[in-house]
Amino acid sequence: MNMKNYTYRQNNKSLLSKGFVSMLTPLSNIVPAGLPANYLSIVSHLSVYIALYISYANNQLANLGFVIIPVLLLVHVITDKLDGIQARATKTESALGEFMDHYFEVFNQGVLVLIVWNLFGIKHDWMVLLVLVVLVLLKMTRFYEQYKANMLVKGAFGAFEIKLLMITVLLLCNSESVYSSINAMEIQGVLLVEWILLLVAAGGILSCVLTIIRVPHLTYGYWMFLGFLLLVSGLSFYSLDSLLAGVIILFYGGVYIGKLLMAQLIDGVERSPGLFAPIILAISFFTEYLHATDIFFILFIYLLVNILLLIIKTFRALKAEWHWVNPDLPENTHAD
């Protein structure tokens, strides 16, 4: 049974988000009043995955990916903001809309890391995995704070600013000289792109620490997940190919984050992190009984099924909040 009196509360300290939303006002005014905000969310999420596919096919596109991908990411950030404007204008803000925005955004941001991995000559794969671990930990910590304090806090320089920076850099990479310089520039044997990844990871860790300090009533579940996440990440990096390890890290974190969002939006019940993934990886590490490919497919299928079940359960619990067409209002306006 979903929790009553849903109210989305956030403290958005983003440097650029509010100004960007103001710029979208003319565009929001032409969005049909009957168009549900959830459809804009779907467009936002799908554009990221199309961009991921393009990043794999970039060599076959004669580097057109450096035009197509930033355009798709711009569609992503625009529709991501428009869905909130549309929901407020049509009075259809809901727990389901929050779930669609926040849960799928976890995987969206992981996909952005993979896009960078595909497009640039990363030499140290562990740096990419570090960013994924910090991403999962930061998202979990912020949603844990939201669950405990009923307030989502967004930092001054967060995902939105990083997305705009990424769009700008990718557009600049249409110049062969710029792309070559970025790919070749090294400082102390570390590529410029890798230094940026380390900077992003450091910023994420700092944000996690600041969030932990704010969280009231930090329980054992948080520390249990932190320990299991580090265990799963270390064993995955040791046992699996880097890309496969990245997928497992993102999916493992995604399962627990989904549980936190269910607690926040549906029933208030705090759930424990899963034990299956760390147990399987530990058994493989100590016995070498399973082949790396078998480990990946077992964990991938298990985690994917859990993610899909979380999504299905959430949509079933909140199905009354899905609109095929927005309800009529006395006055349909698109004012902020």
Disulfide bonds with the S-S distance in Angstrom:
none
